[in-house]
């Protein structure tokens, strides 16, 4: 067996990502090359190290890394990338990590900082143990949670998954919303339409939880949001759900569809309609739409907000992991 490590160009990788990579497994939309390219263009600094590891001509893994001094870390940042991972062929974790570490050591890399990662990631599930067996020092620090719902086949089954109190609350708030006027919830999935609707989303975003949102939505962050809405590789994965009341938009959600998972990336609403819980109801209707579209998982992404538990989310722990590449 002959192993090799190839450093890919981000433009080539983004444009050529296709079925030859589909056998690689990882659990994050945020390692999709189109996403990496948009993030790098807005926030990137350091030496980009997008490594493809092959056995002969067979790809066994992908590590999206950036190098600063003697440290390698993920391409991506925790403020916009909820959790990250390496993509690896199942069963080839040891081969992948062995080749990657040797190549990194040749470059003088002494530390791998890998965060944030979920408890079911390739890194936390496999690579930390493999690293210890190879004699490396490892660390893992629990930092947060991500919540998700394993979606059933129909809406009523989902409602019955909730406890009695929460099921009653969802129905009560939906009824109150529908009694307030004509309700329309629809999803925009065309890349041109989403780019046009981004002004609406950003306006809602700034008005809901104004101080917190304003601190997050800097000029650079707004440019990032607009960039991924306009990027062809990302835009075909992006969905925007819009809740209207009497023809007026009152709340919106942004999500990604990847590997039949719906990732709830962000949401916004107009505060003057908060008495109708429009922010929460937009998410409820988004879950309903996900079920009707046959999605397998609804991923709330990072954060332990109470509404995620109330809507049936279950926890996956998130860790910051480190590996010291010398004995």
C-alpha positions in Angstrom: 0.0 0.0 0.0 1.3 3.4 -1.0 0.0 6.5 0.9 0.3 10.0 -0.3 -0.9 13.5 0.9 -2.0 16.0 -1.7 -2.4 19.7 -0.9 -5.4 21.0 -2.8 -6.2 24.5 -4.1 -9.4 25.8 -2.5 -10.8 27.0 -5.8 -10.2 23.6 -7.5 -11.6 21.7 -4.5 -14.7 23.8 -4.3 -15.5 23.5 -8.0 -14.6 19.8 -8.4 -16.1 18.3 -5.2 -18.2 15.5 -6.5 -19.2 11.8 -6.0 -15.6 10.6 -5.7 -15.7 12.1 -2.2 -19.1 10.8 -1.2 -17.8 7.8 0.6 -16.0 10.0 3.1 -17.9 10.4 6.4 -18.1 13.4 8.7 -21.0 15.1 10.4 -20.7 18.8 9.5 -21.9 21.1 6.7 -19.1 23.4 7.7 -16.4 21.3 6.1 -18.1 21.4 2.7 -15.5 23.0 0.4 -17.9 25.6 -1.0 -18.4 26.8 2.6 -14.7 26.7 3.4 -14.0 28.9 0.3 -16.5 31.6 1.4 -15.2 31.6 5.0 -11.6 31.8 3.9 -12.3 34.8 1.6 -13.8 36.7 4.5 -11.9 35.6 7.5 -8.9 33.5 6.4 -5.3 34.2 7.6 -2.3 31.9 7.6 -1.2 29.1 5.3 -4.1 27.1 3.9 -3.5 23.3 4.1 -6.3 21.4 2.5 -4.9 17.9 2.6 -6.3 14.9 0.7 -4.9 11.6 1.8 -4.9 8.8 -0.7 -4.0 5.1 -0.7 -2.8 4.6 -4.3 -5.6 6.4 -6.2 -8.2 5.9 -3.5 -9.1 8.9 -1.3 -9.3 7.9 2.4 -9.7 11.3 4.0 -9.8 15.1 3.9 -8.4 17.5 6.5 -9.3 21.2 6.1 -6.5 22.9 8.0 -4.8 26.3 8.3 -1.3 26.7 9.7 -0.1 29.6 11.8 3.5 29.3 13.1 3.8 25.7 14.5 0.1 25.2 15.0 -2.5 23.6 12.7 -6.2 24.2 13.2 -9.5 23.9 11.3 -10.4 26.2 8.5 -13.4 27.9 10.1 -14.2 29.7 13.3 -16.6 28.8 16.2 -18.6 32.0 15.8 -19.9 30.9 12.4 -19.0 27.2 12.2 -20.9 25.4 14.9 -18.8 22.2 14.8 -16.1 20.8 12.5 -14.5 17.5 11.6 -12.3 15.5 9.3 -13.9 13.5 6.5 -12.6 10.0 6.6 -13.5 6.6 5.0 -15.0 4.5 7.8 -12.5 2.0 9.2 -9.5 4.0 7.8 -9.1 6.5 10.7 -5.7 5.1 11.8 -4.2 5.1 8.3 -5.5 8.6 7.7 -4.3 10.1 11.0 -0.9 8.3 10.8 -0.1 9.9 7.4 -1.5 13.3 8.3 0.6 13.5 11.5 3.8 12.4 9.8 3.4 15.1 7.1 2.5 17.8 9.7 5.6 16.9 11.7 7.7 17.2 8.6 6.4 20.7 8.3 7.4 21.5 11.8 3.9 21.5 13.2 3.9 20.7 16.9 0.2 21.2 17.8 -3.2 20.4 16.4 -6.0 22.5 17.8 -9.3 21.0 16.7 -12.4 22.8 17.8 -15.3 22.8 18.1 -16.0 19.1 17.5 -19.0 17.0 18.5 -18.8 13.8 20.6 -19.8 11.8 17.5 -17.1 13.4 15.3 -14.3 11.4 13.7 -11.9 13.4 15.9 -13.5 12.8 19.3 -14.8 9.2 18.5 -11.6 7.9 16.9 -8.6 10.2 16.5 -7.9 11.1 20.1 -7.6 7.5 21.0 -5.5 6.7 18.0 -3.2 9.7 18.9 -2.7 8.4 22.4 -1.8 4.9 21.1 0.8 6.6 18.9 2.3 8.2 21.9 1.0 11.8 21.5 -0.4 13.9 24.2 -4.1 14.8 23.8 -6.7 17.0 25.5 -10.4 17.5 25.3 -12.5 20.1 27.1 -16.3 20.1 27.1 -17.5 23.5 26.0 -21.1 23.4 24.7 -23.9 21.2 23.3 -25.6 20.9 20.0 -29.2 19.7 19.8 -31.0 17.8 17.1 -34.2 15.9 16.4 -34.5 12.5 14.7 -37.4 13.3 12.5 -40.4 11.0 12.1 -42.3 10.4 8.9 -45.3 12.7 9.8 -46.2 15.8 11.7 -48.6 14.1 14.2 -45.9 11.6 15.2 -43.5 14.5 15.8 -46.1 16.2 18.1 -46.6 13.0 20.0 -42.8 12.9 20.6 -43.1 16.0 22.7 -44.2 15.9 26.3 -47.8 16.8 27.1 -47.1 20.3 28.2 -44.9 21.2 25.2 -47.3 19.6 22.7 -50.1 21.7 24.1 -48.0 24.8 23.9 -47.1 24.3 20.3 -50.7 23.7 19.3 -51.9 26.7 21.4 -49.4 29.1 19.9 -50.0 27.9 16.4 -53.8 28.3 16.9 -53.2 31.8 18.3 -51.1 32.7 15.3 -53.7 31.5 12.8 -56.4 33.4 14.7 -54.5 36.6 14.4 -54.7 36.8 10.6 -53.9 35.0 7.3 -50.7 32.9 7.9 -48.4 31.9 5.1 -45.1 30.0 5.5 -43.0 29.3 2.5 -39.4 28.3 1.7 -37.1 30.0 -0.8 -34.6 27.6 -2.3 -33.4 29.3 -5.5 -30.0 30.9 -5.1 -31.1 34.2 -6.9 -34.2 34.4 -4.7 -32.3 33.9 -1.5 -29.7 36.6 -2.4 -32.7 39.0 -3.0 -34.3 38.1 0.3 -31.1 38.6 2.3 -31.9 42.2 2.8 -35.1 41.2 4.5 -33.4 38.6 6.7 -30.6 41.0 7.8 -33.1 43.7 8.7 -35.1 41.3 10.9 -31.9 40.0 12.3 -30.8 43.4 13.5 -34.2 44.3 15.0 -34.5 41.0 17.0 -32.4 41.0 20.2 -30.9 44.2 18.9 -27.8 44.7 21.1 -26.7 41.0 20.9 -27.4 40.7 17.2 -25.8 44.1 16.4 -22.6 43.0 18.1 -22.5 39.9 16.0 -23.6 41.4 12.6 -20.6 43.5 11.9 -19.9 44.9 8.4 -17.6 41.9 7.8 -20.1 39.4 9.0 -22.8 40.9 6.8 -20.5 40.5 3.9 -20.0 36.9 4.8 -23.8 36.2 5.0 -24.2 37.9 1.6 -21.3 35.9 0.1 -22.6 32.5 1.1 -26.1 33.4 -0.2 -24.5 34.4 -3.6 -22.0 31.5 -3.8 -23.3 28.8 -6.2 -21.7 25.9 -4.4 -23.3 27.0 -1.1 -26.5 28.6 -2.4 -27.9 25.3 -3.7 -27.7 23.9 -0.2 -29.2 27.0 1.4 -32.9 27.5 2.3 -34.7 30.5 3.7 -38.1 30.0 5.4 -40.3 33.0 5.6 -43.4 33.4 7.9 -46.0 36.0 6.7 -49.0 37.3 8.6 -51.6 39.1 6.4 -49.0 39.3 3.6 -46.3 40.9 5.8 -43.0 39.0 6.6 -42.8 38.7 10.4 -40.1 36.0 10.9 -37.5 34.1 8.9 -35.1 31.1 9.3 -31.9 30.3 7.4 -30.9 26.6 7.0 -28.8 24.3 5.0 -29.7 20.9 3.5 -26.8 18.4 3.5 -26.8 14.6 3.6 -30.6 14.8 4.2 -30.1 16.8 7.4 -31.7 20.2 7.9 -29.2 22.6 9.7 -31.0 25.5 11.3 -28.2 28.1 10.9 -29.9 31.3 12.1 -33.2 33.0 12.6 -34.8 36.5 12.9 -38.1 38.1 13.5 -39.8 41.5 14.0 -40.1 42.3 17.7 -43.5 44.0 17.3 -45.0 40.6 16.6 -43.3 38.9 19.6 -46.7 38.6 21.4 -47.5 35.9 18.8 -44.3 34.1 19.3 -43.5 34.4 15.6 -39.8 33.6 16.0 -40.6 30.3 17.7 -43.5 29.5 15.3 -41.3 30.1 12.3 -39.0 27.3 13.7 -42.0 25.0 14.4 -43.3 25.5 10.8 -39.7 24.9 9.6 -39.6 21.6 11.4 -43.0 20.7 9.9 -41.7 21.5 6.4 -38.5 19.4 7.1 -40.7 16.4 8.0 -42.8 16.9 4.9 -39.7 17.0 2.8 -38.5 13.7 4.2 -35.4 15.0 6.1 -33.9 12.5 8.6 -32.4 14.9 11.1 -33.3 18.5 12.2 -30.1 20.0 13.6 -30.5 23.0 15.8 -26.7 23.4 15.8 -24.7 24.7 18.8 -26.2 26.2 21.9 -28.4 25.1 24.8 -31.3 27.6 24.2 -34.4 26.3 26.1 -36.7 26.3 23.0 -34.5 23.6 21.4 -35.3 21.3 24.3 -39.0 22.2 24.3 -39.2 21.3 20.6 -37.7 17.9 21.2 -34.0 18.4 20.7 -31.6 15.9 22.3 -28.0 16.8 23.2 -24.7 16.1 21.5 -21.7 17.4 23.5 -19.2 19.7 21.9 -15.5 19.7 22.8 -12.3 21.6 22.1 -9.6 19.0 21.3 -5.8 19.3 21.1 -3.1 16.9 20.0 0.6 17.6 20.7 2.6 16.1 17.8 5.8 15.1 19.6 6.6 12.3 22.1 
